[in-house]
């Protein structure tokens, strides 16, 4: 397994070891000891999966009172996965990183608590799987507009398919944000 820190502290790009032969491949998507050694050590309590078609953009989401760290990967298809530092007072506040995750490159992205997360589907369809460090809490759910000019995220789609709920999210300047705790 290879773990590479990104430009945002705590956001880590992971390339798990995969064992391939004529039948396909096998890889561990989570191994507490190996990931802990790479700086990824939340207690995951929930596993989620989403299926989407080309051009779908989900996000940018986070939870306030019950923040979630997430470890994401794509068993089928390809996405651009994005993490945004939305922690008020953080030295990297408002900055984002993106990584292409696919069933071909088998990469994972670890997004720590306090960061907004979203992705856009690049392939015809994509399945996204992820582990969360806290349970989904609808009352704590928050978000930031995917197309906020202050973020200037370079999405692969100019006119993505976005839910009405995500289209109504506030700009970063008006969002209810988590505090930065060094």
C-alpha positions as CSV (number, residue, x, y, z in Angstrom):
1,X,0.0,0.0,0.0
2,X,1.2,3.5,-0.9
3,X,-0.2,6.5,1.0
4,X,0.6,10.0,-0.4
5,X,-0.3,13.2,1.5
6,X,-2.0,15.8,-0.6
7,X,-1.7,19.6,-0.5
8,X,-4.4,19.6,2.2
9,X,-3.2,18.4,5.6
10,X,-4.9,15.1,6.5
11,X,-6.3,14.4,3.0
12,X,-4.4,11.3,1.8
13,X,-4.4,9.5,-1.5
14,X,-4.1,5.7,-1.0
15,X,-3.0,3.1,-3.6
16,X,-3.8,-0.3,-2.0
17,X,-1.8,-3.3,-3.1
18,X,-3.8,-5.3,-5.7
19,X,-3.1,-8.9,-6.6
20,X,-4.1,-9.7,-10.2
21,X,-4.2,-12.8,-12.3
22,X,-6.3,-14.0,-15.3
23,X,-9.4,-14.1,-13.1
24,X,-9.2,-10.4,-12.1
25,X,-7.8,-8.9,-9.0
26,X,-8.1,-8.8,-5.2
27,X,-7.3,-5.9,-2.9
28,X,-7.9,-5.0,0.7
29,X,-10.0,-1.9,0.9
30,X,-9.4,-1.4,4.6
31,X,-6.8,-2.9,7.1
32,X,-6.7,-1.0,10.4
33,X,-3.0,-1.7,11.1
34,X,-1.7,-0.7,7.7
35,X,-3.9,2.4,7.4
36,X,-3.1,3.5,10.9
37,X,0.6,3.3,10.0
38,X,-0.2,5.6,7.1
39,X,-1.9,8.2,9.3
40,X,-5.5,7.1,8.7
41,X,-7.0,5.9,12.1
42,X,-10.7,6.8,12.5
43,X,-13.1,4.2,13.9
44,X,-15.3,3.6,10.9
45,X,-19.0,2.9,11.9
46,X,-20.9,3.1,8.6
47,X,-20.4,1.9,5.1
48,X,-22.2,3.5,2.1
49,X,-22.5,2.9,-1.6
50,X,-23.8,5.1,-4.4
51,X,-24.5,4.3,-8.1
52,X,-24.6,7.3,-10.6
53,X,-24.4,8.0,-14.3
54,X,-22.1,10.2,-16.3
55,X,-22.2,13.8,-15.4
56,X,-23.8,13.4,-12.0
57,X,-22.2,15.6,-9.3
58,X,-22.8,14.9,-5.7
59,X,-21.7,17.4,-3.0
60,X,-20.2,19.3,-1.5
61,X,-21.3,17.8,1.8
62,X,-20.1,17.7,5.5
63,X,-21.7,17.3,8.9
64,X,-21.4,19.9,11.7
65,X,-22.1,18.4,15.1
66,X,-21.2,14.9,14.1
67,X,-18.3,15.3,11.6
68,X,-17.4,12.4,9.4
69,X,-14.1,11.3,8.1
70,X,-14.5,9.2,4.9
71,X,-12.4,6.7,3.0
72,X,-13.7,6.4,-0.6
73,X,-13.0,4.2,-3.6
74,X,-14.7,3.2,-6.9
75,X,-15.4,-0.5,-7.5
76,X,-16.8,0.3,-11.0
77,X,-16.3,3.4,-13.2
78,X,-14.4,6.6,-12.7
79,X,-15.0,9.9,-10.7
80,X,-13.2,13.1,-9.9
81,X,-13.3,13.1,-6.1
82,X,-12.9,16.4,-4.3
83,X,-12.1,17.5,-0.7
84,X,-12.5,21.1,0.4
85,X,-11.2,22.5,3.7
86,X,-14.2,24.3,5.2
87,X,-12.8,24.6,8.7
88,X,-13.1,28.3,9.8
89,X,-9.7,29.6,10.7
90,X,-7.7,26.8,9.0
91,X,-4.5,27.9,7.2
92,X,-5.8,26.0,4.1
93,X,-9.5,27.3,4.4
94,X,-11.3,27.3,1.1
95,X,-8.6,25.2,-0.7
96,X,-9.5,22.0,-2.5
97,X,-7.8,18.9,-3.9
98,X,-9.1,16.5,-6.4
99,X,-8.2,13.0,-7.4
100,X,-9.4,10.6,-10.1
101,X,-10.6,7.4,-8.5
102,X,-11.5,4.5,-10.7
103,X,-11.9,0.8,-10.8
104,X,-8.8,0.7,-13.0
105,X,-6.4,2.7,-10.8
106,X,-7.9,1.3,-7.6
107,X,-7.0,4.5,-5.7
108,X,-8.8,5.6,-2.5
109,X,-9.1,9.1,-1.0
110,X,-9.2,9.7,2.8
111,X,-11.1,12.9,3.6
112,X,-10.8,13.9,7.3
113,X,-13.6,15.3,9.4
114,X,-14.1,19.1,8.9
115,X,-13.7,18.8,5.1
116,X,-16.5,19.1,2.5
117,X,-16.6,16.2,0.0
118,X,-18.1,15.8,-3.4
119,X,-17.5,14.0,-6.7
120,X,-18.4,14.0,-10.4
121,X,-18.9,10.9,-12.5
122,X,-16.6,10.8,-15.5
123,X,-17.4,7.3,-16.9
124,X,-20.8,6.1,-18.2
125,X,-21.7,4.9,-14.7
126,X,-19.8,4.6,-11.4
127,X,-20.2,2.9,-8.1
128,X,-18.7,4.7,-5.2
129,X,-18.1,3.0,-1.9
130,X,-17.0,4.7,1.3
131,X,-16.5,4.2,5.0
132,X,-17.6,6.9,7.5
133,X,-16.3,7.6,11.0
134,X,-19.8,8.7,12.3
135,X,-23.3,7.9,11.4
136,X,-25.3,10.0,9.0
137,X,-27.1,12.7,11.0
138,X,-29.7,14.6,8.9
139,X,-29.9,17.5,11.4
140,X,-26.2,18.0,11.2
141,X,-25.9,17.8,7.4
142,X,-24.5,20.9,5.7
143,X,-22.9,21.7,2.4
144,X,-21.4,24.3,0.1
145,X,-22.3,25.0,-3.5
146,X,-20.4,22.9,-6.0
147,X,-19.9,25.9,-8.3
148,X,-18.9,28.5,-5.7
149,X,-16.6,30.9,-7.6
150,X,-14.6,31.4,-4.4
151,X,-13.6,27.7,-4.6
152,X,-13.0,27.6,-8.3
153,X,-13.1,23.8,-8.5
154,X,-12.1,22.5,-11.9
155,X,-14.9,20.0,-12.4
156,X,-14.8,17.8,-15.5
157,X,-18.4,18.7,-16.4
158,X,-19.6,22.2,-17.2
159,X,-23.3,21.4,-16.7
160,X,-23.4,18.5,-14.3
161,X,-26.6,16.8,-13.1
162,X,-27.0,18.1,-9.5
163,X,-29.9,17.4,-7.1
164,X,-32.2,20.3,-6.2
165,X,-30.9,19.9,-2.6
166,X,-27.3,20.4,-3.7
167,X,-28.2,23.3,-6.0
168,X,-29.7,25.1,-3.0
169,X,-26.6,24.9,-0.9
170,X,-25.1,28.2,0.2
171,X,-21.8,29.7,-1.0
172,X,-18.8,29.2,1.3
173,X,-19.1,32.8,2.6
174,X,-22.7,32.1,3.8
175,X,-22.3,28.5,5.0
176,X,-22.5,27.2,8.6
177,X,-18.9,26.0,9.0
178,X,-17.0,23.8,11.5
179,X,-14.2,25.4,13.5
180,X,-10.6,24.7,12.9
181,X,-9.0,22.8,15.9
182,X,-5.2,22.5,15.4
